Amino acid sequence: MDNAIGVYDKTKNEDKIVLITYGKIRIRPKNLIYIVLILTLLMGTLNDDFGVTTNIRYLNDVATLLLMFSLFFDKKIQKYIPYLGLNKIIIAMLVYTLVNIISIIINMVSVSLVVWAVRNTYRFFVFFWACIVYLEKEDLDRIFEIMYKIQWANVVLIFYQFTVLNLKQDDLGGIFGHGGNAGLLIYSVLLLAYAVSKYVSKEYSMFKVLFVLISTCVISVLAEIRAFFVFALIIVIVNAILNKSIIRKTGVILVSIILFFVAVDLYSKLFPYVSLTLDAFIKEGSSTGGGYNISRFNALSEINRLFFKNDNLRELFGFGFGNCEYSNIPLFRSKFYDLNGSYNYRWFTSQWVFLETGYAGVVSYIGIVLFNLSYSIKILKLKKDDDKVFKLICIILSIVCIISFFYNSLLKADFGYIAFFSLAISGIVYKEEKLESEK
């Protein structure tokens, strides 16, 4: 069969799904995962620096639909959920889905808005399970090495945008284009978590870890991403507590302290009007202005006051899953956004989820990530020490995703593919351990 979709190709005595076959070209689910990750990393600069149409992002939608098709017919997904102890995560996703359905029924959300909301949210859940089922441990090292190489291009782009284009702060995104700080942040944190964890575990050279440390630190200063340093602290703390190599841990801690003071000095020179004190951070998080028309720290109470008006049903289930959606396509843009889009609630996952599905949606969504964190900690205690690096990364990124839920739009924006790939890492590693133990 020259042209086919959903056929099976027997190689290495295994059934491996080939989603698309055209002549000698064969695209498997694993290929699609690579395509989605690389496109997510590069689509910003392709749009803003090279003039490629923004519609390129919909290639990820096509890839995700094909992955969903593959998972639906692949019996491995049914096997892996109980086999790997992932029941709690799937239950959390089902509870979140039930909350969404209830909110849709209560608020009579239109079908078109529900469809767009499903696209915006569930594409990441599909990608999460696809990563667990189709990626192997060797793929993780390969993907992180690709990210390491891309970081060199990212450094060049950042300095070009900063010096030639005179872009600063939120407009400075490197490979994520003229903006996209949420993507730049998760990418920097994931790359740093890998480099530090690998180095402390004696699997990474000093040159590589220093390059990643210095480059992510400098980029975060130039783009004024202060949250990066909080996440970097989490990376150092998790490795200090859970890794064994005393000498390397001490080295990373000392270099991190030096870089922190260098970063503070750079901040004071580049942004003299920005205060780095704890009081200033709390004040900024509690205030509005500059586009942040609902504050970070008081978002839920402010949304209740502005929109829910202390209506208990609204507080519990919001305006309905999909009823606050935005799209360039009028069919998928809600009336709520047309009236209230100036509040920029789409800049924060927590605000968006709370408006649509209330406290029930917020709690059930966070529950998915919390169960993933619990799962990662649980399997860290099991078996192989040489897989500890990846388990540590998943613990770190689970914490980062919980904070990001309130801090930015990571878990709703296109960059969410990177986040859910990182959340899938523990499942991928544990699957490999289980399969190896059965040989």
ABEGO torsion letter per residue (X at the ends): XABBBGBBBBBGGBBBBBABBBEABBBBAAAAAAAAAAAAAAAAAAAAAAGBBAAAAAAAAAAAAAAAAAAAABAAAAAAAAAAGAAAAAAAAAAAAAAAAAAAAAAGBBAAAAAAAAAAAAAAAAAAAAAAAABBAAAAAAAAAAAAAAAAAAAAAAAAAAAAAGBBEAABAEAAEBEGAAAAAAAAAAAAAAAAAAAAAGABBAAAAAAAAAAAAAAAAAAGBAAAAAAAAAAAAAAAAABABAAAAAAAAAAAAAAAAAAAAAAAAABAABBABAAAAAAAAABBEGGBABBAAAAAAAAAAAAAGGBAAAAAAEAEBGAABBBABAAABBAAAAAAAAAGAAABAAAAAAAAAEAAAAAAAAAAAAAAAAAAAAAAABEBAAAAAAAAAAAAAAAAAAAAAAABAAAABAAAAAAAAAAAAAAAAAAAAAAAAAX
